[in-house]
Amino acid sequence: MPTDAYDDIGDDDLVPLAKACKIFLHGHLTKSSLRREHSRGNLDIIRIANKDFVTRNGIRRMIERCTVRAGQEPSKPDATRSMDRPPGVSAHKALKMMLARKGQARTGTGSPKAAAKVRLKQLRDSLPATSPQAGRRTTRNKGDEQ
């Protein structure tokens, strides 16, 4: 019986994402798919020196978390799950309605432009000063006299 070249990988050994896709998932998923499952909270990724790794046990836990049980509705992406829209309303229309409600709640006006201006002012006011105004230096061009 031939032995698999990857049998020596332990359950908690770190495996780069690309290699994990090949050996654990037989190339059916990509690194991007694994990163997406990580963002959904289904996969633990270990990042060392800006390189992403997973373990065999981590992949097993992801598969358990993603398994759809009989009678259970498959999970939807975060964007559609959080947006409960009335039947017959398009996603685009529902998004516009949701943004309008949020804008009215924040600013008391129905204008998205007014809401954006208020939010921009809030963000500007929250930023720290980058340099003191009184100590501002002027630059001189080469031909200028003192």
N, C-alpha and C positions, 0 to 999 in steps of 0.2 A: 504494500500500500504506500503510495508516494506521500511524502510529508509536504505540507504547505510551507512556503518560504516565510510566511508571516505567523506561524504558530508560536514562534519565540517571543512575540509581543505580549507582555503581561496585561492584566486587566487594568492596571493603573499606570502603565507606561505612556509617556507623552508621545503623541503621533501628530505630525503636521496635518493640517486640514486636507490638503490635496491627496496625501497618502491615505488618510482615513476614508476619503471618498472612494478610492480605488479598492482598498482591502476590506473595509467593513460594509460598504454599501454597494460594492461591485460596479461603481461608476454611474449608478442611477441618480445620484445627487451630486451637486457641485459645491465648491467652497462657498459660493454665494448662498446656496440653500442652507448650508450649515450655519452661516452667519445670521441668516434670517430666523432660523429656529432659536438661535441664541438671543436675538432681540425679542422674541416672543416669550423667552423664559423657559424654553424646553431643553436647551443644551447648555452645559457649562463649558466655557472656553477658557483656556489658560493662555495668557499673553505674556511672553517673555521676549524682551528685546524687539518688541513690535512684530513678533511672529506669533501666530495663533496655533494652538495645539488642543487636541481632545484626547480622551482616553477611551478604551474599549467599554469600560463601565459607563462613561458619560454617554456614549452612543446608545447603549442598552437602555439607560434611563430616558433618553430622548424618544426612543421607539415606544417605550411604555406610555410616556406622556402624550404621544401623538396617536396612540391607538384609539380608533373609534369603536366604541362598544355597540352591541346590537341595541337598537332603539334610541341611540344617542345621536343627536344632530351634529354633523361635523362643525368644528369651530370655524368662524369666519375671520377674515383679516380684521385687524383692529379698527380700521377706518369705517367699515360697514357695521361692525358689531356695536360701536358706540353711537351710531347715528340711527336712532329709531325713527323711521319715516312712515308717514301714513301710506296705506296701500294706494297705488296708482300715481304716486308722486315720484318723479325721476330723481336720481341721486343729485343731479346738478341743481334742481329746484330746491330739494331738501337742504343742500349745503347753503344756498342763498338764504333760505329761511332761517337756518341756524345762525349764520353770521349776522343777519339783521337783528335777531333776538339778542345776541351777545353784544352787539353795538349799542342797542337801545338800553340794555342793562348797565353798561359801563358809563355811557355818556348822557343818557336821558334823551337822546335825539335818535331819529331814525336814519340819519345820514352816515353812511360808511366813511365818507371823507372826513366828517367831523370826528368820528371815532378814531380814525387814523391819526388826525392831528393831535387829539388829546393823548393818545398812546405815545406818539413821538415826543411830545413835550414831557411826559412822565419819564421816558427813557433818557432824554437829554438832561433833565433835572437830577436824575439818579447817578449820572456819571461824575466821577471826581475830576477836579481841575487838573489839566495835564501840565500846566506851568503857571507860575504866579504872574498876574497881570502887571504888577508894578515893576518887576524885574525884567521886563521884556527887553531884549537886545535888538538893536537894528543892525542890519548888514550893510556894508558899503561896497560899492563897485570899485574897480581898480582906478579909475580916473578921478574919483571924488577926493576933495580936499578935506582936511580936518578942521 
